[in-house]
Amino acid sequence: MRIHLTSVFVDDQEKALRFYTEVLGFVKKTEVPLGKDRWLTVVSPEDLDGTELLLEPDGHPAVRPYKTALVKDGIPAASFAVADVPAEFDRLRGLGVRFTQEPLEAGPVTTAVLDDTCGNLIQIMHSK
């Protein structure tokens, strides 16, 4: 068994697609129109057949309170592995990304948390 698909709820799919591709560096994998929304996924350019991230519309009534509570408590909606958190932090901050947590070493793991501009906090991490 393996993870095939996971999702983040986004307030605007087009804005999310731009952020996740142009800023974070993912590539669009699937786009299927579904009324006013789309089945819209991105993947890592390092693994085009790997786990897909669904940029899922946050229109369900339960989603916005859920997202608001996570952000208020500083809890990331997802975690992405990077090779070097401080280097990625510098690259993303140079692109104007807002971080809620600067790089932090916690034993063998280094993390940082960013705002994805679509209502989520996203953690980046690497292990030593």
N, C-alpha and C positions, 0 to 999 in steps of 0.2 A: 504494500500500500504506500502511496505517496501523495503529497498535496499537489493537486492539479490546478486549483483555482482558489484564490482568496479575494477579498474585496475591501475597499474603503468606500464609505458613503461620502459623496461630494455634492456640494450645493450648485455646481455648474459644470457639466461634463466638458464643455469646450475649454473653459479655464483650466480645469483639471488636466485635460490632455496636454495643453501647452506646458503646464508646470511639470508634469511627470515626464514629458519627453524633452522639452527644450532646456529645462533646468536640471532635473534629476538624471536625465540621460537614458530613460527607458525608451523603447520603441513600440509603436502601435502594432498590435497583432490582429485584433478583430474589431470590426465595426459593423454592426447590424442594426438598421433602423427599427425601432419599436415604438411607433406613434411619435410623440414629441421627444422621447428619450432614445437611447441607443444601448445595445449590448456592446460595450466599449472596453477592450482590454489592452494592457501593455505588458511587455516582458523585458527582461534584461537583455541587452545586446550581446552579453556573454553566453546566453543560453536561450536561443530563440524558441526552442521547444520545451522550455522549462515552465515553472509555475507562472500562471497568468494572474495579473492583478486587475480585477474588475473595478472600473471607475463607476460605481453604482449611484444612481440618483438618490438623494436623501428625502424624497417626497413622502415616505410613509410617516404617519403621525408620531410613531415612537422614536424615530431616528434623531430628530433634532434635539429633543431633551437628552437623549443618550449621548450624542456628540458634545453637547454643551457641558454635561456633567464630566465627561472624560477630560475635556480641555480645562475646565475649572480646576480639576484635581491634578492636572499635569500628566495624565496617563496617555501614552501614545496609542494610536489606533493600529499601528503596524510597526514592524522593525525590519530594516533592510541592512544586510551585511555589506560592508565596504572594506577595502584593503587597509585603509589608514584614516581613522576618524579625524585627527587634527588636520590632515591635508584636505580631506573632503569638506570639513568645516570651513577652512580658509577659502576653498574654491567656491562653495555655495554662498558664503557670506559676501564674497566679491561680486556675486550675481544678485545681491540684494535680498537673499533669503534671511528671514528672521528666525533666530534660534531662541528657544525658551530655556535650553540648558546647553552651556558650552561643554566642550569635551571633558569628560569625567572618567578617571580610572577607578575601577572597582575590582580589585584583584586582577584576574587575567582578562578582564573585559574593559574596553573603553567605549563609552556611549556619548551621544549628543542628541538633542531633540530639537526638531524644526517645526515650523508652522507651514503647512502645505498650501495655504491661501484658500483652501476649499472647506475649512471647518474642522481640520484634523491636526493633531500633533503626530509627527512621524519620528521614530528613533532610528538613528544610524548607529551601527556598532561593528567592532572587530574584536577578535580574541587573539591573545598572544600565543 
